[in-house]
Amino acid sequence: MKVHKKFKNSRLLFAFIATTITFGLVSAGYSIKKKPSGKLETYVPMPPRSNGAAAMGLGDRTGSPIGGASSSCANCHSGGAFAPTISIDVKDASMNSITSYVPGTTYTIEYTVAAGSGSPSGYGFQGVALNASNGAAGSLVSALTSNTQIVTIGGVDYLEHQGASSSGVFQSSWTAPAAGSGAVSIYGRGLATNGNGGTSGDATSASVVFGLTEIVPTTISYPGTPYCANDSDPTPVQTGEQGGTFSAPAGVAINASTGVIDISNSSEGTYQIDYTYSQGTTSFGVTIYPTYSETAAATICSNETYTFGTQVLNASNAGLNTAIFQSQNGCDSTVVLDLSVLTAPNETTTATICSNETYTFGTQVLDASNAGLNTEIFQVANGCDSTVVLDLIVETIDDQITFNQMTLTATQTGATYQWLDCLNGFQPIAGETNQSFTPSNDGNYAVEITVNGCSDTSSCFLIEIIGVDELNTSTKELIKIVDLMGRETTFKPNTPLLYIYSDGTRVRVMQIEE
């Protein structure tokens, strides 16, 4: 042995050589005995060490992509003629073999090593579960058989022998990866040993792989729920296993194969829809609301409107009208409205008043200035408005008097008459009820005229029979003479005139020539 210069100390050099020899002997199946003093004494053969490759620090020997195809137990164990085989089985809680896993579920992985020939003294193996990215697929929970151990390398769990197994059966509980992990590949390689304490005369199996597919959770849903009775028939959304059977309680008309719900033939309520498939049953709640249909009635006056949903109805819409409303649960409510229209009579009437009278017409007080047509709104017994047009007739009386040859005549014809004595408190003059009146004495006279119940009194007409001498002897100064039309004139015998004097007095004079 060539000694490097750094080993100048003989004790260190001896320790290095001793350590090297010790590792070599241990690997060859020997042990080193020491004296109490610590010095090496003898070399004694030790029992063969039988442990898994992972535990020995040799890594993956399953033939998986991690170790590669060349990574085999045969690198050490060879020469045997046992022709071993290895099989892999995955079992559920009922110990039924499976080929698909439910994410997060715990299963049993079982490796079985068997000899094709000969009688091996024992068996060993190594196995690993990987995902599509060659990472850890799930996790090994615990070894279930003796001579079986779990070793973790780089976050990946390996299951392998810990000492030779006479049965060749190795089991461990395994928890499947989370949802979305996809397919799982379980690799394994077996070993048959001859028990000679070394690796010669042993034989290894070929690497095998067992595939598991992920079971997508089976679910159903009806995204449109709640439904209205007039909605389209809903189809369920499914994940996972197809081909199951749909069922529902009484009240729901459902297609058992497709899960389509016949809404129009289903009853109002909330129901659990079940979907039964090979692995069990999944459920989803569905609510069905009714649609409503009702008839209502309303009454309006002929001049009114009625708001019905988005419609504004009037008298022309009398009868049945339809509108769609939304109920509190969002479903349609169809309402048919029977609209009745009340009528109120519109009429025209007449009334007659005297020129000095008033007439109350609704809220109006009419007088002679309102002669003709007047309109008022009244409310009849049914509450509707009635429009009344009043033709107001004002009875007018011509209160003028003409004078001709000592006779006073009322201009108004077709009336009743009563001549009055203005100087005697407008006392009626007995027997003077004709249209004309011829006074026999000087005086001041008027006439009361009655037409259709209306009466009016003329102005007083002064008659004085005086001579020219009497007129000239008056102490008052006569300013001017005017006729009954107010036109200034001169003396005219036998003609009613108005004499205006200097003291402001006015005298109506009829001067009769004798």
MIGUDREN-632031 format. One record per residue (C-alpha): residue in one letter; x, y, z; residue number from 1. Coordinates in nm, 3 decimals, always signed. Layout:
(A, (X, Y, Z), NUM)
...
***
This chain:
(M, (+0.000, +0.000, +0.000), 1)
(K, (+0.127, +0.339, -0.088), 2)
(V, (+0.104, +0.579, +0.200), 3)
(H, (+0.016, +0.941, +0.130), 4)
(K, (+0.250, +1.194, +0.284), 5)
(K, (-0.025, +1.330, +0.506), 6)
(F, (-0.023, +1.014, +0.714), 7)
(K, (+0.292, +1.090, +0.904), 8)
(N, (+0.154, +0.965, +1.230), 9)
(S, (+0.188, +0.585, +1.249), 10)
(R, (-0.112, +0.557, +1.481), 11)
(L, (-0.337, +0.731, +1.229), 12)
(L, (-0.207, +0.519, +0.946), 13)
(F, (-0.274, +0.204, +1.143), 14)
(A, (-0.626, +0.321, +1.229), 15)
(F, (-0.703, +0.390, +0.861), 16)
(I, (-0.572, +0.049, +0.752), 17)
(A, (-0.763, -0.121, +1.034), 18)
(T, (-1.086, +0.056, +0.943), 19)
(T, (-1.048, -0.038, +0.579), 20)
(I, (-0.992, -0.398, +0.666), 21)
(T, (-1.286, -0.394, +0.907), 22)
(F, (-1.537, -0.262, +0.638), 23)
(G, (-1.404, -0.522, +0.397), 24)
(L, (-1.451, -0.801, +0.643), 25)
(V, (-1.796, -0.692, +0.743), 26)
(S, (-1.891, -0.687, +0.380), 27)
(A, (-1.746, -1.034, +0.342), 28)
(G, (-1.930, -1.172, +0.644), 29)
(Y, (-1.663, -1.145, +0.909), 30)
(S, (-1.645, -0.963, +1.242), 31)
(I, (-1.348, -0.821, +1.426), 32)
(K, (-1.298, -0.905, +1.790), 33)
(K, (-1.119, -0.662, +2.013), 34)
(K, (-0.942, -0.703, +2.338), 35)
(P, (-1.059, -0.491, +2.628), 36)
(S, (-0.761, -0.277, +2.553), 37)
(G, (-0.911, -0.198, +2.210), 38)
(K, (-0.650, -0.381, +2.011), 39)
(L, (-0.748, -0.614, +1.727), 40)
(E, (-0.719, -0.978, +1.822), 41)
(T, (-0.893, -1.226, +1.589), 42)
(Y, (-1.122, -1.250, +1.284), 43)
(V, (-1.441, -1.444, +1.348), 44)
(P, (-1.697, -1.524, +1.071), 45)
(M, (-2.035, -1.346, +1.144), 46)
(P, (-2.387, -1.447, +1.040), 47)
(P, (-2.495, -1.322, +0.696), 48)
(R, (-2.661, -0.978, +0.692), 49)
(S, (-2.992, -0.982, +0.495), 50)
(N, (-3.142, -0.634, +0.462), 51)
(G, (-3.316, -0.439, +0.183), 52)
(A, (-3.127, -0.241, -0.072), 53)
(A, (-3.279, +0.092, +0.038), 54)
(A, (-3.191, +0.031, +0.400), 55)
(M, (-2.838, -0.063, +0.291), 56)
(G, (-2.804, +0.267, +0.107), 57)
(L, (-2.814, +0.104, -0.237), 58)
(G, (-3.122, +0.297, -0.352), 59)
(D, (-3.381, +0.182, -0.603), 60)
(R, (-3.351, -0.181, -0.720), 61)
(T, (-3.710, -0.217, -0.847), 62)
(G, (-3.637, -0.143, -1.209), 63)
(S, (-3.846, +0.180, -1.190), 64)
(P, (-3.751, +0.492, -1.383), 65)
(I, (-3.582, +0.622, -1.068), 66)
(G, (-3.320, +0.344, -1.056), 67)
(G, (-3.326, +0.256, -1.423), 68)
(A, (-3.349, -0.082, -1.588), 69)
(S, (-2.991, -0.170, -1.496), 70)
(S, (-3.055, -0.113, -1.130), 71)
(S, (-3.117, -0.471, -1.025), 72)
(C, (-3.068, -0.698, -0.729), 73)
(A, (-2.881, -0.918, -0.976), 74)
(N, (-2.590, -0.679, -0.951), 75)
(C, (-2.511, -0.857, -0.626), 76)
(H, (-2.730, -1.165, -0.609), 77)
(S, (-2.662, -1.406, -0.892), 78)
(G, (-2.583, -1.758, -0.990), 79)
(G, (-2.897, -1.917, -0.854), 80)
(A, (-3.136, -2.129, -1.057), 81)
(F, (-3.457, -2.056, -0.869), 82)
(A, (-3.615, -1.846, -1.151), 83)
(P, (-3.820, -1.636, -0.907), 84)
(T, (-4.122, -1.432, -1.006), 85)
(I, (-4.294, -1.143, -0.827), 86)
(S, (-4.659, -1.041, -0.845), 87)
(I, (-4.824, -0.725, -0.718), 88)
(D, (-5.181, -0.695, -0.594), 89)
(V, (-5.370, -0.400, -0.446), 90)
(K, (-5.670, -0.473, -0.224), 91)
(D, (-5.947, -0.261, -0.074), 92)
(A, (-6.077, -0.274, +0.281), 93)
(S, (-6.271, -0.592, +0.199), 94)
(M, (-5.952, -0.745, +0.055), 95)
(N, (-6.093, -0.736, -0.294), 96)
(S, (-5.838, -0.675, -0.568), 97)
(I, (-5.869, -0.338, -0.742), 98)
(T, (-5.727, -0.175, -1.051), 99)
(S, (-5.853, +0.179, -0.976), 100)
(Y, (-5.810, +0.386, -0.664), 101)
(V, (-6.022, +0.645, -0.491), 102)
(P, (-5.803, +0.943, -0.398), 103)
(G, (-5.709, +0.954, -0.030), 104)
(T, (-5.831, +0.600, +0.038), 105)
(T, (-5.609, +0.350, +0.221), 106)
(Y, (-5.546, +0.013, +0.056), 107)
(T, (-5.323, -0.293, +0.107), 108)
(I, (-5.031, -0.348, -0.133), 109)
(E, (-4.923, -0.710, -0.149), 110)
(Y, (-4.601, -0.838, -0.310), 111)
(T, (-4.571, -1.214, -0.357), 112)
(V, (-4.233, -1.371, -0.453), 113)
(A, (-4.231, -1.733, -0.569), 114)
(A, (-3.966, -1.965, -0.708), 115)
(G, (-4.008, -2.110, -1.050), 116)
(S, (-3.778, -2.399, -0.960), 117)
(G, (-3.582, -2.531, -0.668), 118)
(S, (-3.639, -2.464, -0.301), 119)
(P, (-3.502, -2.129, -0.187), 120)
(S, (-3.438, -2.082, +0.183), 121)
(G, (-3.604, -1.742, +0.178), 122)
(Y, (-3.731, -1.453, -0.024), 123)
(G, (-3.676, -1.078, -0.046), 124)
(F, (-3.806, -0.790, -0.256), 125)
(Q, (-3.825, -0.416, -0.309), 126)
(G, (-4.126, -0.215, -0.431), 127)
(V, (-4.220, +0.149, -0.494), 128)
(A, (-4.534, +0.344, -0.606), 129)
(L, (-4.476, +0.632, -0.848), 130)
(N, (-4.691, +0.883, -1.032), 131)
(A, (-4.662, +0.982, -1.396), 132)
(S, (-4.383, +1.227, -1.308), 133)
(N, (-4.192, +0.951, -1.126), 134)
(G, (-4.256, +1.113, -0.794), 135)
(A, (-4.404, +0.956, -0.485), 136)
(A, (-4.758, +0.833, -0.540), 137)
(G, (-4.933, +0.836, -0.206), 138)
(S, (-4.758, +0.711, +0.102), 139)
(L, (-4.682, +0.381, +0.272), 140)
(V, (-4.843, +0.379, +0.614), 141)
(S, (-4.715, +0.070, +0.790), 142)
(A, (-4.574, -0.274, +0.717), 143)
(L, (-4.833, -0.547, +0.777), 144)
(T, (-4.607, -0.856, +0.755), 145)
(S, (-4.293, -0.954, +0.941), 146)
(N, (-3.956, -0.914, +0.773), 147)
(T, (-4.105, -0.608, +0.595), 148)
(Q, (-3.994, -0.247, +0.633), 149)
(I, (-4.057, +0.100, +0.491), 150)
(V, (-3.758, +0.310, +0.389), 151)
(T, (-3.791, +0.668, +0.258), 152)
(I, (-3.537, +0.800, +0.007), 153)
(G, (-3.570, +1.150, -0.132), 154)
(G, (-3.935, +1.172, -0.028), 155)
(V, (-4.022, +0.841, -0.195), 156)
(D, (-4.138, +0.546, +0.018), 157)
(Y, (-3.989, +0.204, -0.058), 158)
(L, (-4.124, -0.122, +0.076), 159)
(E, (-3.868, -0.400, +0.107), 160)
(H, (-3.762, -0.706, +0.304), 161)
(Q, (-3.592, -0.689, +0.641), 162)
(G, (-3.440, -1.033, +0.661), 163)
(A, (-3.545, -1.320, +0.445), 164)
(S, (-3.910, -1.427, +0.443), 165)
(S, (-3.998, -1.793, +0.421), 166)
(S, (-4.346, -1.718, +0.281), 167)
(G, (-4.245, -1.473, +0.013), 168)
(V, (-4.552, -1.256, +0.092), 169)
(F, (-4.495, -0.893, +0.188), 170)
(Q, (-4.776, -0.648, +0.274), 171)
(S, (-4.811, -0.281, +0.365), 172)
(S, (-5.098, -0.036, +0.406), 173)
(W, (-5.085, +0.237, +0.141), 174)
(T, (-5.279, +0.563, +0.123), 175)
(A, (-5.360, +0.664, -0.233), 176)
(P, (-5.261, +1.015, -0.351), 177)
(A, (-5.493, +1.314, -0.361), 178)
(A, (-5.748, +1.374, -0.636), 179)
(G, (-5.601, +1.475, -0.968), 180)
(S, (-5.283, +1.270, -0.927), 181)
(G, (-5.374, +1.046, -1.217), 182)
(A, (-5.239, +0.697, -1.287), 183)
(V, (-5.013, +0.519, -1.037), 184)
(S, (-4.742, +0.266, -1.132), 185)
(I, (-4.631, +0.021, -0.865), 186)
(Y, (-4.291, -0.134, -0.941), 187)
(G, (-4.139, -0.442, -0.778), 188)
(R, (-3.853, -0.692, -0.809), 189)
(G, (-3.820, -1.020, -0.615), 190)
(L, (-3.527, -1.218, -0.475), 191)
(A, (-3.482, -1.588, -0.391), 192)
(T, (-3.186, -1.678, -0.166), 193)
(N, (-3.005, -2.003, -0.093), 194)
(G, (-2.917, -1.904, +0.262), 195)
(N, (-2.541, -1.953, +0.232), 196)
(G, (-2.468, -1.623, +0.393), 197)
(G, (-2.345, -1.467, +0.073), 198)
(T, (-2.492, -1.338, -0.252), 199)
(S, (-2.379, -1.620, -0.473), 200)
(G, (-2.634, -1.880, -0.561), 201)
(D, (-2.923, -1.633, -0.525), 202)
(A, (-3.158, -1.534, -0.806), 203)
(T, (-3.366, -1.224, -0.883), 204)
(S, (-3.690, -1.180, -1.073), 205)
(A, (-3.759, -0.950, -1.355), 206)
(S, (-3.902, -0.611, -1.266), 207)
(V, (-4.280, -0.594, -1.288), 208)
(V, (-4.517, -0.298, -1.284), 209)
(F, (-4.877, -0.286, -1.168), 210)
(G, (-5.094, +0.001, -1.286), 211)
(L, (-5.378, +0.175, -1.104), 212)
(T, (-5.607, +0.435, -1.257), 213)
(E, (-5.758, +0.717, -1.056), 214)
(I, (-6.127, +0.697, -0.989), 215)
(V, (-6.278, +1.040, -1.048), 216)
(P, (-6.532, +1.095, -0.770), 217)
(T, (-6.879, +1.020, -0.895), 218)
(T, (-7.112, +1.316, -0.849), 219)
(I, (-7.430, +1.453, -0.996), 220)
(S, (-7.568, +1.805, -0.993), 221)
(Y, (-7.855, +2.003, -1.137), 222)
(P, (-7.703, +2.352, -1.169), 223)
(G, (-8.030, +2.524, -1.253), 224)
(T, (-8.213, +2.438, -0.933), 225)
(P, (-8.452, +2.568, -0.809), 226)
(Y, (-8.672, +2.519, -1.112), 227)
(C, (-9.005, +2.669, -1.205), 228)
(A, (-9.281, +2.445, -1.332), 229)
(N, (-9.261, +2.600, -1.680), 230)
(D, (-8.881, +2.566, -1.712), 231)
(S, (-8.714, +2.339, -1.964), 232)
(D, (-8.646, +1.984, -1.846), 233)
(P, (-8.301, +1.984, -1.675), 234)
(T, (-8.025, +1.732, -1.750), 235)
(P, (-7.782, +1.644, -1.470), 236)
(V, (-7.409, +1.718, -1.483), 237)
(Q, (-7.211, +1.404, -1.397), 238)
(T, (-6.854, +1.326, -1.299), 239)
(G, (-6.699, +0.990, -1.245), 240)
(E, (-6.869, +0.664, -1.327), 241)
(Q, (-7.129, +0.670, -1.598), 242)
(G, (-7.408, +0.425, -1.667), 243)
(G, (-7.564, +0.428, -1.321), 244)
(T, (-7.932, +0.460, -1.235), 245)
(F, (-8.121, +0.774, -1.130), 246)
(S, (-8.410, +0.763, -0.885), 247)
(A, (-8.624, +1.014, -0.700), 248)
(P, (-8.915, +1.020, -0.453), 249)
(A, (-9.277, +1.030, -0.562), 250)
(G, (-9.361, +1.367, -0.711), 251)
(V, (-9.062, +1.378, -0.946), 252)
(A, (-9.089, +1.243, -1.298), 253)
(I, (-8.731, +1.139, -1.379), 254)
(N, (-8.567, +0.935, -1.652), 255)
(A, (-8.382, +0.657, -1.470), 256)
(S, (-8.113, +0.630, -1.739), 257)
(T, (-8.042, +0.994, -1.824), 258)
(G, (-8.152, +1.170, -1.505), 259)
(V, (-8.359, +1.421, -1.707), 260)
(I, (-8.642, +1.559, -1.492), 261)
(D, (-8.981, +1.612, -1.654), 262)
(I, (-9.053, +1.943, -1.482), 263)
(S, (-9.406, +1.993, -1.615), 264)
(N, (-9.511, +1.653, -1.480), 265)
(S, (-9.341, +1.695, -1.143), 266)
(S, (-9.492, +1.839, -0.829), 267)
(E, (-9.385, +2.135, -0.622), 268)
(G, (-9.133, +2.049, -0.352), 269)
(T, (-8.772, +1.976, -0.261), 270)
(Y, (-8.641, +1.632, -0.351), 271)
(Q, (-8.326, +1.424, -0.320), 272)
(I, (-8.217, +1.279, -0.652), 273)
(D, (-8.008, +0.961, -0.609), 274)
(Y, (-7.758, +0.822, -0.856), 275)
(T, (-7.661, +0.462, -0.791), 276)
(Y, (-7.344, +0.325, -0.951), 277)
(S, (-7.109, +0.032, -0.897), 278)
(Q, (-6.927, +0.192, -0.603), 279)
(G, (-7.226, +0.331, -0.421), 280)
(T, (-7.479, +0.612, -0.436), 281)
(T, (-7.439, +0.989, -0.467), 282)
(S, (-7.720, +1.241, -0.424), 283)
(F, (-7.820, +1.596, -0.509), 284)
(G, (-8.108, +1.815, -0.389), 285)
(V, (-8.353, +1.965, -0.638), 286)
(T, (-8.632, +2.214, -0.569), 287)
(I, (-8.931, +2.268, -0.797), 288)
(Y, (-9.151, +2.576, -0.758), 289)
(P, (-9.495, +2.607, -0.909), 290)
(T, (-9.618, +2.867, -1.153), 291)
(Y, (-9.943, +3.039, -1.069), 292)
(S, (-10.251, +3.124, -1.267), 293)
(E, (-10.533, +3.334, -1.133), 294)
(T, (-10.819, +3.555, -1.239), 295)
(A, (-10.882, +3.898, -1.094), 296)
(A, (-11.141, +4.165, -1.150), 297)
(A, (-11.127, +4.542, -1.153), 298)
(T, (-11.373, +4.823, -1.224), 299)
(I, (-11.299, +5.166, -1.367), 300)
(C, (-11.505, +5.460, -1.483), 301)
(S, (-11.521, +5.531, -1.852), 302)
(N, (-11.280, +5.822, -1.821), 303)
(E, (-11.027, +5.641, -1.602), 304)
(T, (-10.724, +5.414, -1.662), 305)
(Y, (-10.603, +5.102, -1.479), 306)
(T, (-10.239, +4.994, -1.449), 307)
(F, (-10.208, +4.618, -1.494), 308)
(G, (-9.845, +4.508, -1.482), 309)
(T, (-9.677, +4.695, -1.765), 310)
(Q, (-10.010, +4.776, -1.931), 311)
(V, (-10.221, +5.089, -1.888), 312)
(L, (-10.581, +4.991, -1.958), 313)
(N, (-10.875, +5.217, -2.039), 314)
(A, (-11.239, +5.177, -2.139), 315)
(S, (-11.136, +5.024, -2.472), 316)
(N, (-10.978, +4.731, -2.281), 317)
(A, (-11.301, +4.622, -2.114), 318)
(G, (-11.311, +4.243, -2.074), 319)
(L, (-11.025, +3.994, -2.026), 320)
(N, (-10.664, +4.109, -2.016), 321)
(T, (-10.356, +3.891, -1.943), 322)
(A, (-10.027, +3.984, -1.776), 323)
(I, (-9.726, +3.787, -1.649), 324)
(F, (-9.600, +3.866, -1.300), 325)
(Q, (-9.308, +3.717, -1.103), 326)
(S, (-9.386, +3.539, -0.778), 327)
(Q, (-9.166, +3.567, -0.470), 328)
(N, (-8.973, +3.256, -0.569), 329)
(G, (-8.898, +3.398, -0.913), 330)
(C, (-9.147, +3.190, -1.110), 331)
(D, (-9.411, +3.323, -1.350), 332)
(S, (-9.758, +3.406, -1.229), 333)
(T, (-10.017, +3.448, -1.503), 334)
(V, (-10.303, +3.678, -1.408), 335)
(V, (-10.618, +3.727, -1.618), 336)
(L, (-10.794, +4.053, -1.533), 337)
(D, (-11.162, +4.098, -1.608), 338)
(L, (-11.193, +4.474, -1.651), 339)
(S, (-11.539, +4.627, -1.610), 340)
(V, (-11.607, +4.982, -1.723), 341)
(L, (-11.875, +5.185, -1.549), 342)
(T, (-12.049, +5.449, -1.749), 343)
(A, (-12.187, +5.775, -1.619), 344)
(P, (-12.454, +5.962, -1.814), 345)
(N, (-12.343, +6.273, -1.993), 346)
(E, (-12.638, +6.503, -2.042), 347)
(T, (-12.748, +6.844, -2.153), 348)
(T, (-13.015, +7.036, -1.966), 349)
(T, (-13.165, +7.381, -1.965), 350)
(A, (-13.252, +7.631, -1.700), 351)
(T, (-13.415, +7.971, -1.712), 352)
(I, (-13.347, +8.257, -1.479), 353)
(C, (-13.456, +8.613, -1.463), 354)
(S, (-13.201, +8.876, -1.549), 355)
(N, (-13.168, +8.974, -1.186), 356)
(E, (-13.141, +8.619, -1.055), 357)
(T, (-12.859, +8.362, -1.006), 358)
(Y, (-12.851, +7.988, -1.067), 359)
(T, (-12.640, +7.739, -0.871), 360)
(F, (-12.491, +7.478, -1.105), 361)
(G, (-12.268, +7.236, -0.916), 362)
(T, (-11.992, +7.448, -0.772), 363)
(Q, (-12.080, +7.743, -0.996), 364)
(V, (-12.314, +8.036, -0.928), 365)
(L, (-12.440, +8.160, -1.263), 366)
(D, (-12.605, +8.491, -1.346), 367)
(A, (-12.725, +8.670, -1.655), 368)
(S, (-12.367, +8.703, -1.780), 369)
(N, (-12.348, +8.322, -1.802), 370)
(A, (-12.630, +8.286, -2.047), 371)
(G, (-12.568, +7.998, -2.287), 372)
(L, (-12.380, +7.670, -2.236), 373)
(N, (-12.209, +7.591, -1.906), 374)
(T, (-12.032, +7.264, -1.809), 375)
(E, (-12.004, +7.095, -1.469), 376)
(I, (-11.870, +6.755, -1.348), 377)
(F, (-12.093, +6.562, -1.110), 378)
(Q, (-12.031, +6.226, -0.937), 379)
(V, (-12.303, +5.968, -0.980), 380)
(A, (-12.394, +5.681, -0.748), 381)
(N, (-12.130, +5.441, -0.893), 382)
(G, (-11.856, +5.693, -0.816), 383)
(C, (-11.792, +5.792, -1.175), 384)
(D, (-11.798, +6.143, -1.319), 385)
(S, (-12.096, +6.266, -1.512), 386)
(T, (-12.054, +6.565, -1.738), 387)
(V, (-12.360, +6.791, -1.751), 388)
(V, (-12.396, +7.075, -1.998), 389)
(L, (-12.643, +7.343, -1.890), 390)
(D, (-12.801, +7.575, -2.142), 391)
(L, (-12.879, +7.877, -1.925), 392)
(I, (-13.157, +8.092, -2.057), 393)
(V, (-13.187, +8.439, -1.912), 394)
(E, (-13.531, +8.585, -1.936), 395)
(T, (-13.476, +8.951, -2.032), 396)
(I, (-13.752, +9.211, -2.015), 397)
(D, (-13.762, +9.529, -2.216), 398)
(D, (-13.849, +9.789, -1.952), 399)
(Q, (-13.875, +10.083, -2.190), 400)
(I, (-14.190, +10.300, -2.216), 401)
(T, (-14.299, +10.499, -2.517), 402)
(F, (-14.531, +10.801, -2.503), 403)
(N, (-14.766, +10.896, -2.775), 404)
(Q, (-15.058, +11.134, -2.750), 405)
(M, (-15.095, +11.106, -2.378), 406)
(T, (-15.060, +10.729, -2.381), 407)
(L, (-14.776, +10.540, -2.214), 408)
(T, (-14.697, +10.204, -2.376), 409)
(A, (-14.458, +9.927, -2.252), 410)
(T, (-14.223, +9.822, -2.528), 411)
(Q, (-14.221, +9.457, -2.405), 412)
(T, (-14.488, +9.245, -2.568), 413)
(G, (-14.640, +8.914, -2.463), 414)
(A, (-14.622, +8.992, -2.095), 415)
(T, (-14.849, +9.078, -1.807), 416)
(Y, (-14.853, +9.438, -1.694), 417)
(Q, (-14.929, +9.644, -1.388), 418)
(W, (-14.902, +10.020, -1.402), 419)
(L, (-14.771, +10.184, -1.089), 420)
(D, (-14.798, +10.526, -0.923), 421)
(C, (-14.440, +10.624, -0.850), 422)
(L, (-14.548, +10.918, -0.637), 423)
(N, (-14.758, +10.692, -0.417), 424)
(G, (-14.501, +10.434, -0.323), 425)
(F, (-14.534, +10.246, -0.651), 426)
(Q, (-14.882, +10.148, -0.565), 427)
(P, (-15.059, +9.954, -0.840), 428)
(I, (-15.310, +10.158, -1.028), 429)
(A, (-15.634, +9.970, -1.013), 430)
(G, (-15.744, +9.822, -1.341), 431)
(E, (-15.438, +9.936, -1.531), 432)
(T, (-15.303, +9.599, -1.646), 433)
(N, (-15.275, +9.654, -2.018), 434)
(Q, (-14.964, +9.712, -2.220), 435)
(S, (-15.073, +10.080, -2.261), 436)
(F, (-15.184, +10.331, -2.004), 437)
(T, (-15.336, +10.677, -2.061), 438)
(P, (-15.311, +10.885, -1.741), 439)
(S, (-15.590, +11.124, -1.670), 440)
(N, (-15.387, +11.342, -1.435), 441)
(D, (-15.039, +11.472, -1.398), 442)
(G, (-14.817, +11.219, -1.230), 443)
(N, (-14.513, +11.000, -1.230), 444)
(Y, (-14.584, +10.650, -1.367), 445)
(A, (-14.406, +10.320, -1.420), 446)
(V, (-14.507, +9.974, -1.530), 447)
(E, (-14.424, +9.632, -1.378), 448)
(I, (-14.374, +9.379, -1.654), 449)
(T, (-14.393, +9.003, -1.594), 450)
(V, (-14.271, +8.748, -1.847), 451)
(N, (-14.243, +8.374, -1.769), 452)
(G, (-14.238, +8.443, -1.400), 453)
(C, (-13.983, +8.720, -1.424), 454)
(S, (-14.075, +9.073, -1.335), 455)
(D, (-13.909, +9.403, -1.402), 456)
(T, (-14.022, +9.760, -1.340), 457)
(S, (-13.963, +10.041, -1.582), 458)
(S, (-13.830, +10.380, -1.495), 459)
(C, (-14.087, +10.632, -1.376), 460)
(F, (-14.229, +10.856, -1.644), 461)
(L, (-14.323, +11.208, -1.533), 462)
(I, (-14.621, +11.374, -1.694), 463)
(E, (-14.697, +11.738, -1.624), 464)
(I, (-14.961, +11.926, -1.809), 465)
(I, (-14.850, +12.287, -1.800), 466)
(G, (-14.898, +12.583, -2.021), 467)
(V, (-14.636, +12.802, -2.175), 468)
(D, (-14.705, +13.076, -1.926), 469)
(E, (-14.645, +12.842, -1.635), 470)
(L, (-14.320, +12.730, -1.785), 471)
(N, (-14.200, +13.085, -1.833), 472)
(T, (-14.288, +13.194, -1.477), 473)
(S, (-14.057, +12.943, -1.321), 474)
(T, (-13.793, +13.101, -1.091), 475)
(K, (-13.541, +12.841, -1.194), 476)
(E, (-13.323, +12.911, -1.491), 477)
(L, (-13.371, +12.654, -1.765), 478)
(I, (-13.028, +12.552, -1.897), 479)
(K, (-13.128, +12.316, -2.174), 480)
(I, (-13.382, +12.070, -2.300), 481)
(V, (-13.289, +11.711, -2.406), 482)
(D, (-13.500, +11.430, -2.548), 483)
(L, (-13.517, +11.087, -2.394), 484)
(M, (-13.210, +10.984, -2.597), 485)
(G, (-13.007, +11.263, -2.434), 486)
(R, (-12.994, +11.473, -2.744), 487)
(E, (-13.033, +11.846, -2.689), 488)
(T, (-13.344, +11.981, -2.850), 489)
(T, (-13.590, +12.267, -2.841), 490)
(F, (-13.942, +12.281, -2.714), 491)
(K, (-14.168, +12.035, -2.880), 492)
(P, (-14.526, +12.015, -2.777), 493)
(N, (-14.674, +11.680, -2.697), 494)
(T, (-14.325, +11.523, -2.675), 495)
(P, (-14.166, +11.387, -2.356), 496)
(L, (-13.861, +11.598, -2.282), 497)
(L, (-13.614, +11.641, -2.002), 498)
(Y, (-13.583, +11.996, -1.866), 499)
(I, (-13.251, +12.068, -1.695), 500)
(Y, (-13.246, +12.367, -1.461), 501)
(S, (-12.976, +12.585, -1.309), 502)
(D, (-13.023, +12.439, -0.964), 503)
(G, (-12.939, +12.088, -1.096), 504)
(T, (-13.294, +11.960, -1.095), 505)
(R, (-13.423, +11.765, -1.389), 506)
(V, (-13.783, +11.739, -1.478), 507)
(R, (-13.938, +11.505, -1.723), 508)
(V, (-14.207, +11.703, -1.894), 509)
(M, (-14.472, +11.629, -2.143), 510)
(Q, (-14.611, +11.967, -2.245), 511)
(I, (-14.952, +11.935, -2.392), 512)
(E, (-15.081, +12.204, -2.611), 513)
(E, (-15.434, +12.294, -2.528), 514)
***
